[in-house]
Amino acid sequence: MRELREPPPLRVRVRRNFPNDPTVRDDVALLGRIPHWHFHFDTRLGRMRPRSAAFEDHADGDPMPVCRRDIIDAEGGDLRRVIIGHAGFALTSLTAGQFRSKDQTVFPDPLPKESSHAKIRGPKPESVSRWFAKHAAWVIPHPAN
């Protein structure tokens, strides 16, 4: 008789399918586009911050997209290129190390039109998404700022 085994924990499955790339150093800033519907004034922090929903994977399961600031800087690029065509969006930053500290993997995913494109994958319960939202730094602030 064949023994049924439980599947490995989610964090193990994530690392198998979306391995962490150590060439993306922990101090690399990863930039995320934040649409206007995710701007939130946090009365406890006394400032505007992104909503935690801005730090979730896509509904179709695709990992959370970001852009690597180190690549943009090395190419002599302008950070605003990340939000071109996205009127009313802002740009936030967290480091690869901050994402990894919450069991996320970071891996490059360059696109033909965006060489700095990367993805963040891992379990993002509300507590993790909220932590990202509270620690994200505005790079290009929301228009109301």
C-alpha positions, 0 to 999 in steps of 0.5 A: 500500500502506498503511503500518502504524504502531506504536501510540503509547506507553502514556503517550501513549494514557493522556493522550489517554484520561484527560487530566490536569486542571491544576485539580487542583494538584500540592500537593493531597492525594489520599486512598486507601482501604487494605484490611487485606490490603494492610497490610505491615510493611516491615523496611527502613523499620521501619514499617507501609506499604501493599503496592504492590498497593494502588496499581494500577488495578482488574483491569477496567482502571478507573483507581485511585480517590482522594478529593481532600482539598481538596474535602472540606476546602472542604465542611467534611467529615470525612476519615473519610467516605472509609472509611465502610462499609469496616471495617478500612480505613485512609487514605493520602495522596500529592499530585497532584504525586507521582502526576504525577512518575511519569507518572500523570494526575489527573482529577476524577470526582465521584460522586453520593455523593462529590463529592471522587472522582477517578481516577489513570491511567497505567502502574503497573509494580511499581517505580512502585507500590512507590514510591507505597507507600513514600511514602504517608503514613497519614492514618487509620492502620491499626487495628493502629497 
